[in-house]
């Protein structure tokens, strides 16, 4: 995996992120609160990430959670394209990355995601 990066337009990549969101059960999406999902080309310098959740997980929000900017789920296009061999790999990796970051929104950490087979 990861020989030559897959070439894919930003528009197509964003469609794949939308498709991945369409696969998330409606009941789960309805529970998501004050979060936006964005596509960025690259993570911050020095970071080796496919996606990132920034914010306050639902499990950490208390009575004083109000008036804050939305949490952000960032999906990084170039790192995903670099590790994939073909378009099908990109579809799969985008889906896994989106689910992974949504899980963080619900307070599920990396260790638990690995136990569940998502990482």
C-alpha positions as CSV (number, residue, x, y, z in Angstrom):
1,X,0.0,0.0,0.0
2,X,1.0,3.6,-0.6
3,X,3.3,3.4,-3.6
4,X,2.0,6.2,-5.8
5,X,-0.8,8.4,-4.5
6,X,-4.2,8.0,-6.0
7,X,-5.2,11.0,-8.0
8,X,-8.6,12.3,-7.2
9,X,-10.2,15.7,-7.4
10,X,-11.2,17.5,-4.2
11,X,-14.8,17.5,-5.4
12,X,-14.8,13.7,-5.8
13,X,-13.1,13.2,-2.4
14,X,-15.8,15.4,-0.8
15,X,-18.4,13.2,-2.4
16,X,-16.9,10.2,-0.8
17,X,-17.0,11.8,2.6
18,X,-20.7,12.6,1.9
19,X,-21.2,9.0,0.9
20,X,-19.5,7.7,4.1
21,X,-21.8,10.0,6.1
22,X,-24.8,8.5,4.2
23,X,-23.8,5.1,5.5
24,X,-23.9,6.2,9.2
25,X,-27.1,5.1,10.7
26,X,-29.7,7.8,10.9
27,X,-30.2,7.3,14.6
28,X,-26.5,8.1,15.2
29,X,-26.5,11.1,13.0
30,X,-29.5,12.5,14.9
31,X,-27.5,12.3,18.1
32,X,-24.6,14.3,16.7
33,X,-24.7,17.8,18.2
34,X,-22.8,21.0,17.3
35,X,-20.3,19.4,15.0
36,X,-19.2,20.1,11.4
37,X,-17.3,17.8,9.1
38,X,-14.7,19.4,6.8
39,X,-12.2,18.2,4.2
40,X,-8.7,19.6,4.3
41,X,-5.9,18.8,2.0
42,X,-3.3,18.2,4.7
43,X,-3.0,18.0,8.5
44,X,-1.0,20.5,10.4
45,X,2.8,20.4,9.7
46,X,4.5,17.5,11.6
47,X,1.2,15.6,12.1
48,X,0.7,12.2,10.5
49,X,-3.1,12.0,10.5
50,X,-5.9,10.9,8.2
51,X,-8.5,12.6,10.2
52,X,-8.9,14.6,13.4
53,X,-11.7,15.3,15.9
54,X,-11.4,18.7,17.6
55,X,-13.9,19.7,20.3
56,X,-15.7,18.3,23.3
57,X,-17.0,14.8,23.0
58,X,-20.7,14.4,23.9
59,X,-19.6,12.4,27.0
60,X,-17.6,15.4,28.3
61,X,-20.3,18.1,27.9
62,X,-21.8,19.3,31.1
63,X,-24.4,21.8,32.2
64,X,-22.0,24.6,31.3
65,X,-21.6,23.6,27.6
66,X,-23.1,26.5,25.8
67,X,-22.2,29.2,23.3
68,X,-19.2,27.3,22.0
69,X,-18.1,27.0,18.4
70,X,-19.0,23.7,16.7
71,X,-16.7,20.8,17.1
72,X,-14.8,19.9,13.9
73,X,-14.2,16.6,12.2
74,X,-11.4,17.1,9.7
75,X,-10.8,14.5,7.0
76,X,-7.4,14.9,5.3
77,X,-7.4,14.2,1.6
78,X,-3.7,14.0,0.7
79,X,-2.6,11.5,3.4
80,X,-5.5,9.3,2.6
81,X,-4.7,9.4,-1.2
82,X,-1.0,8.6,-0.4
83,X,-1.8,5.4,1.5
84,X,-4.3,4.0,-1.0
85,X,-3.6,1.9,-4.1
86,X,-6.8,2.7,-6.0
87,X,-10.2,4.4,-5.9
88,X,-11.7,1.5,-4.0
89,X,-9.1,1.8,-1.3
90,X,-9.9,5.5,-1.0
91,X,-13.7,4.7,-0.6
92,X,-12.9,2.2,2.2
93,X,-10.3,4.5,4.0
94,X,-12.6,7.5,3.9
95,X,-15.5,5.4,5.3
96,X,-13.2,4.1,8.1
97,X,-11.8,7.5,8.9
98,X,-15.2,9.2,9.0
99,X,-16.6,6.5,11.4
100,X,-13.4,6.8,13.5
101,X,-13.7,10.5,14.0
102,X,-17.5,10.4,14.6
103,X,-16.7,7.8,17.3
104,X,-14.5,10.3,19.0
105,X,-17.4,12.8,19.0
106,X,-19.3,10.2,21.0
107,X,-16.5,9.8,23.4
108,X,-15.1,6.5,22.1
109,X,-11.3,6.4,22.3
110,X,-8.7,4.8,20.0
111,X,-8.2,1.8,22.3
112,X,-11.9,1.0,22.2
113,X,-12.1,1.6,18.4
114,X,-9.3,-1.0,17.9
115,X,-11.2,-3.5,20.1
116,X,-14.2,-2.9,17.9
117,X,-12.1,-3.5,14.7
118,X,-12.1,0.1,13.5
119,X,-8.4,1.0,13.6
